[in-house]
Amino acid sequence: MSSKPAISLASISILVFCACSLWAGKNLIQSGILCSFCALLSLIAILDHTNHKVPNKFTLFPIPIVFILSYLAPGIFELPVTGTWWVTPLAGSLVTGIIFATCYYIPKTQLGGGDVKLALLIGCISGFPVCFASLFLGLLIFILRQAVTQYSRKIASMSPLAPSLSVGTMISILIAQQI
């Protein structure tokens, strides 16, 4: 089961994300869609933190929904490379998917298949080129979290990657909205 502080933190982050999207000039529908993406990423982060698994129904099933919503709400992506609605999410998911799939096949990495599918979803949600910032921030948060955990416990342990990637994605989208 998930903890109440995790659910409270996720709820606060969703509200902040929605408020920032409205403040950045997104209309109510676009802000609602972005908040639903934030809620999905928060749910995935909580599930990975508690169960150490990222279910396929929360990573693969939403990808076509993100494409449909990007068609229905033009202008949802920050810094799009073209005016064509499907290029930004497709390029983002291909880039992040290729990067994580390559890392998945490197020996001695503890990257799971759920993390690769989450990277596809993150690339689709953030779009190209914001997907680079999402991965960079997520991995930076993960590395800092691991360093603090290793230093404080003096015992080698591995934290789940999904919470860090989710937070990195939310931060990168918020920053891209302010540009």
Steps between C-alpha positions, in 0.01 A plus 500: 500500500612856448559739783290805581797741470567372147138548400492845661820603322364372168175692551684821581727459197197448273335818632823700461548359150145600403538851646833551320350381170214747532743776596716419195205573272359155435124488468287294737490193274877499443563548872262215579679271256839595641372442854374155400848425363647620830256279692596200287871561557435540874308171509780321317757651738304386806451150359867462414605633839273262692490189276824542299303428183361721227186331361449494124144630532637828637780541246398343168125562502528880551736554203223494233285714731778761513504503118122545484509779759784674316282499190197632690693768690745666261763707672532266796869435433766753584763582238358284217733447206223502239137600472395141433326366811644147500870576437581641846368206712627241251851646486509533879396142559741366237795692645436400861408146404820450300715645780345281769477189282872533428573534872276200573729274297822622662629226732485557876238775483203461726265671259173311467263468211247716683751784506543474122122515450480790743765681294282453189205651686709788635629578151145497368372724781784753493560490125811582305733683599375532860549122539876559527450733796256251656751216485791718611316642801353161593837328486667786688238475776554122509878534527475759776246287685722194472805695620316632806356155577837328464674763713243495779448122522849378412326200340467449128136503392319591182209742497222480239555717194139590416449759777809692390405486132146612579617798704756590233229494234265719699776752572616512137147557369445779755829666407427465128163671556676800646733542200 
